[in-house]
Amino acid sequence: MKVYISGLYSGTSPQPGIGLSRSLRIAYPDATLVGVEYSNRSSGIHWLGFDELWLQRPWEELDLPAYGQLITELLDGGALWISGTDLEALWLASVFPDGHANLLSPPAVGLSRITKPGVEAHKGLPLQIPPFVSTDLSDWDLHAFCRKYDWRVWLKGPYYEAVRTKSWDQFEAVRSALAKVWSTQRLFLQAHVSGYEESVMLAAYKGELLGCVSMRKRELTEDGKTWAGDVTEVPEAFAASLREIIRDINWSGGAELEMIRDPEDQRWLLEWNPRFPAWVHGATIAGCNLPAMLVEAATGIPAEKTTAQSEEFTRVVLEVPVRARYPLPPLPEPYAGGIGHSMKHPSGMPALAERLHKLHPHLMSASIQHGNGSNGNGAAEANGVAAIPPSFLHDLKAQDYDQLQTPSFLFMDTTAADLFDRAAKLAHRVSTPEMQVINGYSIKTNPDARLIKLALDSGFYAEAISLLEVQKALAVGFKPAQVILNGPGKWWPAGLLPKEPIHAVFCDSIADLNRVTAAAATGELQSKVFGVRLRTPHITSRFGIPLNTPEEFRALIDSVGLLPRDSTFGVHFHMASSNIGVRQWWHLYQSMLRWCSSIEKLTGRQIEVLDIGGGWFPDDWHEGREDDFTKAVKHAKATLPHVRQIISEPGKALAQPSMALAMRLLEIQEISDETTEAVVDGSIAELPMYFFYPHRILRRDNATGELQPLKRGKTRLMGRLCMEHDEVASNVELPEGTQPGDVLIFCDAGGYDRSMSYVFGRG
Ligand SMILES: *Cc1c(COP(=O)(O)O)cnc(C)c1O
């Protein structure tokens, strides 16, 4: 008996070859085990358990048809082949579309049913698939997905690799790196599921399930790979469904279903790998030798018995002698700019992926259907184009572009008016006689007088973080009684405090509270509401009074006792859901309500005003969020029965869509068939939020005046500044006929882009 085994890499992210050799050696002591590799950097080639070594040229150089022919001859001659890598299995499936009796890996049909991330074949198993979206979606919609799942998301390649991306700039960097390594844009973004990792491994031959076994990871490496595990039987109900599926997809070979078990005991399927896992021998140690069962089924030759030694296994690190004929390769050259060198893919999988994309585009390009992850507003479209709200187009068409000096911010009248109007109506709708809901416009987000005026006209209060902002609000027409004062620097600059009572002041620290009580005692400061801002527990913040330790909490309780008794007491917290995510914001809100309830009990003061801050991404606040608001009010009422007023302080939810940035193309240069570089007269000085969220971009057709959204493509838009990181878009396509002088419009620039833009490079 001769068995060819591939996938010998034995580093921290190992392949199963060595485990396969160990398990088969027990079952067939006299078999000739041949290790197959494509790189002399795979340490497993030195494993003494292989009787022979078949070291091939690297994947990028292999003559694939000739190699396929060679393997056909081996199989026809009676040898067996167990593939230890996904992509080799995929390639073999293309060489043997209907399988081969001696090829112990799955046929093409089976493979097509286990494609990540949807894994069609899982139906019937008690497993769910974590929500995911294809990166075909527009950046706008991808960002929405990340917010929805609290930035606990994984960007995954189609075959290998998953990277947690915790912010937008990280997402963009990882996306371009993965797309390059795996020669595909077909990536997907999947929500993280918290829980413990477990797997089911199986072996099957010609559609018959030979055996399966469960393993829980008990120790993990830094990349989450198994280091130790425990092995148990698969419950019969699960095995029965698996048996049916295996028959249905006519599976041959090994497989591994990787899962997470969440705290509610629900299991989530991450991947169905078309090969045995690297821990295959761990199950053999527990007495379940699946490679042996597979070979026995294929050859009819009875395997020697495998005896169970332990239900638990662990890995160790072993030094082994290097085979004399295969001395260690020269040290790899450090790649430019890197530290050390990359041993990430010693088996050449990226090279194979690139070749397979060219050879078998149909095999490699199955499209990713979205898994209940789209952001719910129906805006998602393929080819990366985000929906542009009609009011944007209306407002942008009304601008006079011929006279326009660029770069320049465009104020979108009807869009802005509509946003404030909707916010006012919503507050009105969720208010009740006992519970008033009001908005305070956060001036710092964009202090443009037109927005402050809209806030005034829409019945908002003005939320200020400095006395200069208070003065601006008063200048636009607000009365002191409509002003809310917040933040750590609210007394700056001195001498600008209104003489009449303001609506509310929230103390940002104990020191601030002492100052406020002193100012209240002298009559210098008058306010209807005196309150405290709470520092969010467990989520890092520099603002508010902390309550993480009993000492801090006591200091807070004692200090609240100092606030003027004849005033209304309020509590404020602010943590941007645009950063921490929508789900997490709700957790925080609930937790804050409970803290408030404790504060009421311990201080004996009733909380009558609750200020829940701002920090909402526009789409998370407007469309279809009315129910959320109602829910928030209901929760507040249930936990804090004395609350009579809830203040929300939207800033960017209103300001961000209200302005766009117009810029002109200065120069367009084709670098290659693929890439184009264009220089614009705008820059990150006008779009400082470029790194934090995507902007929807339009190009204005100079001849027709038509506004076209930019699709995804291979053009980089570089800003006018002489700064390496001044790039305002990295993956767009300029429409046919675009020329220097044409106007590009970056929407969604009316929040911190506008207020934090700086003067730079203008002489
Ligand atoms: C900045 C700020 C807001 C508004 O935040 P956005 O992210 O612009 O919505 C609201 N309240 C306070 C106290 C703030 O400091």
The ligand as an SDF file (V2000), in Angstrom:
LIG
                    3D

 15 15  0  0  0  0  0  0  0  0999 V2000
  -19.7470   66.0510   20.7090 C   0  0  0  0  0  0  0  0  0  0  0  0
  -20.8630   65.8770   21.5960 C   0  0  0  0  0  0  0  0  0  0  0  0
  -22.1230   65.5160   21.1000 C   0  0  0  0  0  0  0  0  0  0  0  0
  -22.4040   65.2630   19.6520 C   0  0  0  0  0  0  0  0  0  0  0  0
  -21.6710   64.1690   19.1720 O   0  0  0  0  0  0  0  0  0  0  0  0
  -21.7890   63.7060   17.6350 P   0  0  0  0  0  0  0  0  0  0  0  0
  -20.8010   62.6110   17.5490 O   0  0  0  0  0  0  0  0  0  0  0  0
  -21.4000   64.8700   16.7880 O   0  0  0  0  0  0  0  0  0  0  0  0
  -23.1730   63.2770   17.4060 O   0  0  0  0  0  0  0  0  0  0  0  0
  -23.1440   65.4040   22.0050 C   0  0  0  0  0  0  0  0  0  0  0  0
  -22.9480   65.6160   23.3270 N   0  0  0  0  0  0  0  0  0  0  0  0
  -21.7430   65.9550   23.8240 C   0  0  0  0  0  0  0  0  0  0  0  0
  -21.5870   66.1780   25.2630 C   0  0  0  0  0  0  0  0  0  0  0  0
  -20.6560   66.0970   22.9830 C   0  0  0  0  0  0  0  0  0  0  0  0
  -19.4640   66.4190   23.4840 O   0  0  0  0  0  0  0  0  0  0  0  0
  1  2  1  0
  2  3  1  0
  2 14  2  0
  3  4  1  0
  3 10  2  0
  4  5  1  0
  5  6  1  0
  6  7  2  0
  6  8  1  0
  6  9  1  0
 10 11  1  0
 11 12  2  0
 12 13  1  0
 12 14  1  0
 14 15  1  0
M  END
$$$$
